[in-house]
Amino acid sequence: MTQRLILGPAVKALREAYGIKQSDLAIRCDITPGFLSNLEAGRKQPSPTKAREIAVQLGVPLDAVTYVIPGVDAA
């Protein structure tokens, strides 16, 4: 399986474009607002399951909020 990393600025831009508060998205994804803040700033990465949940809650495909690390397979 290919490893994906979440693109925090894309999450933030989509969240703001849809008018979703950071705390509301965090609740919907069952993560803390602090973790979401760190994720949007690029300081943290969610699990693959949480990355998918973030995409679902934003109503976008996983590819809209993640990128693949070429040549790296997930363990």
C-alpha positions as CSV (number, residue, x, y, z in Angstrom):
1,M,0.0,0.0,0.0
2,T,1.3,3.4,-0.9
3,Q,1.9,5.9,1.9
4,R,0.0,9.1,1.9
5,L,0.5,12.2,3.9
6,I,-2.2,14.8,4.5
7,L,-1.8,18.2,3.1
8,G,-2.7,20.4,6.0
9,P,-3.1,23.7,4.1
10,A,-5.5,22.0,1.7
11,V,-7.6,20.8,4.7
12,K,-7.6,24.3,6.1
13,A,-8.5,25.9,2.8
14,L,-11.4,23.5,2.1
15,R,-12.7,23.8,5.7
16,E,-12.7,27.6,5.5
17,A,-14.2,27.6,2.0
18,Y,-17.1,25.5,3.2
19,G,-17.5,27.7,6.3
20,I,-16.8,24.9,8.8
21,K,-15.3,25.9,12.1
22,Q,-12.1,24.1,13.2
23,S,-13.8,22.9,16.3
24,D,-16.8,21.5,14.4
25,L,-14.6,19.6,12.0
26,A,-12.6,18.2,14.8
27,I,-15.7,17.0,16.6
28,R,-17.0,15.4,13.3
29,C,-13.7,13.6,12.9
30,D,-13.3,12.6,16.6
31,I,-10.0,14.5,17.0
32,T,-9.1,17.4,19.2
33,P,-9.2,20.9,17.9
34,G,-5.5,21.2,18.8
35,F,-4.6,18.2,16.8
36,L,-6.5,19.6,13.8
37,S,-4.7,22.9,14.2
38,N,-1.4,21.1,14.2
39,L,-2.5,19.0,11.2
40,E,-3.5,22.1,9.2
41,A,-0.1,23.7,10.0
42,G,1.7,20.6,8.8
43,R,3.1,19.7,12.2
44,K,1.1,16.5,12.7
45,Q,-0.2,13.6,10.5
46,P,-3.4,11.6,11.1
47,S,-3.8,7.9,10.8
48,P,-4.9,6.7,7.3
49,T,-8.4,6.1,8.8
50,K,-8.6,9.7,10.1
51,A,-7.3,11.1,6.9
52,R,-10.1,9.3,5.1
53,E,-12.6,10.6,7.7
54,I,-11.4,14.2,7.2
55,A,-11.9,13.9,3.4
56,V,-15.4,12.4,4.0
57,Q,-16.4,15.1,6.4
58,L,-15.2,17.8,3.9
59,G,-17.1,16.0,1.1
60,V,-14.0,15.6,-1.1
61,P,-12.0,12.7,-2.4
62,L,-9.0,11.5,-0.4
63,D,-6.7,12.8,-3.2
64,A,-7.9,16.4,-2.5
65,V,-6.3,16.4,1.0
66,T,-3.4,14.0,0.7
67,Y,-0.4,13.3,-1.5
68,V,1.6,10.1,-2.2
69,I,5.2,9.8,-1.2
70,P,6.8,8.4,-4.3
71,G,8.7,5.2,-3.7
72,V,7.6,4.7,-0.1
73,D,5.2,1.9,0.8
74,A,3.2,2.0,4.0
75,A,4.2,-0.6,6.6
